[in-house]
């Protein structure tokens, strides 16, 4: 039932603590500490409006982090995530601007059209990444780094760095600021994506194949897994999720921006590895990544509340990433000793 | 399923079996450099002038230093994504030190000392985290990159640091020795030192062995911790040297000096043929790669191609050279 490749605590003597750590206990501890500490230091954290804000940021980090997780569990890497977000934001706004000229009064249709266009870009990037990584077996790190350069270049060339305005109002109020059952629409979208990912990882052949390809490409191939197709699907899904993020961010910002997503590669990798996704592939769970993304969103919000300079926030993010991994490694070593 | 890569390599093999073809492939980068020069020269004759060659050589020196620095860690299957921001931080911190010491020519020493010290600390931290604790080099240096970037922009307040000693901005930027510009001397010196280190020292051989097979390296009795720590420290200190030279050229300490340098340095090394999976390539490859990328961007600048289009070209060139180098090393 469970994916064959995921390291389960096989030793009979594994203690309760060990099992807690294996099941994402570190992330949960981080998260609880962050929430409690923030609430104590800054009671405004628990303000309803602030919590909604945290939820929105969490949602917009969760979706690309799940994209990163999909590629990483398949043994890859996606540094182009932020660039896809930027370019799909530009495409969303551009299609909406042009489309509303052609089809006045059909706002919903135009919004859907721009979503399709953005997703199309994501699929295209995913296919290109996968083609280079899977078919030509090039280093995913280098390929997606080069892809990032290309995509940022394209987005900046067409916009010259200037935001594209003229996004439909109903898009901003309905999607970006919209709420359903008292929670932001973007959160609902992100949670649906999360559930789909969890179901896929736990109960589908595709999920098992991604783990298998990520933990050992050759054995996966020998056991009959269509490795090329599995990798392609992983990269394409990642492209789609990144494009969806760009679409949603546009609704939040109210304009298409080629400059967003700059730190997203770092943030999504941080969320993934803090959530226990292995850089060597084959290991990682969507629900743990979600907890890690929430942890990062809480920290960012806490720093905003106590008015830490945004530059120091980058510093803290870098430090959190390294410290979290160091703790993880040291615990692992202790466990193995 | 994709084509199994084995059959592809075999089909390339017999076709290009000739000795001439082998030589052409071995000399692919010098050929690419000449072809690029000629092509741009046809559009814009100034590309082929002596003055421009001198320009290219100077510009390539800086990138070559960074690419060679990066090569030292790539050889071990590592990476230094913090290189670019280390350059920024060193530029800012060294400039502030020099200004604080009165901007006289003697203050240059303080600037150099501060810059090298800071870089050495960053490299040491990278090396200890990677080799001592065992965190993945990519994530370690990515995290470090963000911390260093934040430091560079906060200590300077985000503004350039001006008022550098004249000795630095004239001698080290425009000066020449035996008719050869100073930056070229430095790049040559770094090349010679690293070349000898890699060929003739135990440390150099250890880098290759660790990169080719970390487990075998441990089995062979190589103490990976000190070797890796030294490699990352060396990488950062060389980055500091490049940063000081670039600062001399710019004439001020710039918090944004190194933004794109990480990508360009890795690109130069990879285009030159340094293998990302470790253990293959050398500083000569990095030097040629840096020269090629400089020739390309110099040509694009002279024929006035938009900066963003250049960014697209850089990405495409990286991918193409990955494909070419892969097929060459496969054979």
Contacts between the chains, C-beta under 8 A, distances in Angstrom:
chain1	res1	chain2	res2	distance
A	77	B	138	7.9
A	132	B	319	6.3
A	132	B	322	7.9
A	134	B	2	5.6
A	135	B	2	3.9
A	135	B	3	6.8
A	136	B	5	8.0
A	136	B	323	6.0
A	136	B	326	7.0
A	137	B	5	5.5
A	137	B	326	7.5
A	138	B	319	7.4
A	138	B	322	4.8
A	138	B	323	6.8
A	138	B	326	6.5
A	139	B	276	4.8
A	139	B	277	7.3
A	139	B	322	7.0
A	141	B	79	7.9
A	141	B	138	6.9
A	141	B	276	6.9
A	142	B	266	7.7
A	142	B	270	6.1
A	142	B	276	6.1
A	142	B	318	6.5
A	142	B	319	7.9
A	142	B	322	5.7
A	143	B	319	6.5
A	143	B	322	7.2
A	145	B	263	6.5
A	145	B	266	7.3
A	145	B	318	7.3
A	146	B	267	7.8
A	146	B	314	7.7
A	146	B	315	4.1
A	146	B	316	7.4
A	146	B	318	4.0
A	146	B	319	4.9
A	146	B	322	7.8
A	147	B	315	6.5
A	147	B	319	7.9
A	148	B	315	7.4
A	149	B	263	6.4
A	149	B	311	5.4
A	149	B	312	7.2
A	149	B	314	5.4
A	149	B	315	3.6
A	149	B	318	7.4
A	150	B	311	7.5
A	150	B	312	5.0
A	150	B	315	3.6
A	150	B	316	6.4
A	152	B	311	6.4
A	153	B	308	4.8
A	153	B	309	6.6
A	153	B	310	7.6
A	153	B	311	3.5
A	153	B	312	3.6
A	153	B	313	8.0
A	153	B	314	7.9
A	153	B	315	6.7
A	154	B	308	7.8
A	154	B	312	6.1
A	156	B	308	4.4
A	156	B	311	7.3
A	157	B	306	6.2
A	157	B	308	3.8
A	157	B	309	5.9
A	157	B	312	7.1
A	160	B	308	7.8
A	221	B	1	7.7
A	226	B	1	5.8
A	227	B	1	6.8
A	228	B	1	4.8
A	228	B	2	3.8
A	229	B	1	7.2
A	263	B	146	7.8
A	266	B	142	5.9
A	266	B	146	6.1
A	269	B	139	6.7
A	269	B	142	6.7
A	270	B	143	7.8
A	273	B	136	8.0
A	273	B	139	5.8
A	279	B	136	4.6
A	279	B	138	6.8
A	279	B	139	6.6
A	309	B	154	7.0
A	311	B	150	4.7
A	311	B	153	5.1
A	311	B	154	5.0
A	311	B	158	8.0
A	312	B	150	6.0
A	312	B	154	6.7
A	313	B	150	7.9
A	314	B	146	4.8
A	314	B	147	7.7
A	314	B	149	6.3
A	314	B	150	4.5
A	315	B	146	6.6
A	315	B	147	4.9
A	315	B	150	3.5
A	315	B	151	6.8
A	315	B	154	7.9
A	317	B	143	7.9
A	317	B	146	5.8
A	318	B	142	7.7
A	318	B	143	4.2
A	318	B	144	6.5
A	318	B	145	7.0
A	318	B	146	3.3
A	318	B	147	4.0
A	318	B	150	7.3
A	319	B	143	7.0
A	319	B	147	5.9
A	321	B	139	6.5
A	321	B	142	7.3
A	321	B	143	4.0
A	321	B	146	7.8
A	322	B	129	6.4
A	322	B	135	6.9
A	322	B	139	7.7
A	322	B	140	6.3
A	322	B	143	4.1
A	322	B	144	7.1
A	325	B	135	4.7
A	325	B	136	7.5
A	325	B	139	6.0
A	325	B	140	7.6
A	325	B	143	7.9
A	326	B	129	6.8
A	326	B	133	5.2
A	326	B	135	6.2
A	329	B	133	5.2
A	329	B	134	5.1
A	329	B	135	5.7
A	330	B	133	6.7
A	333	B	134	7.4
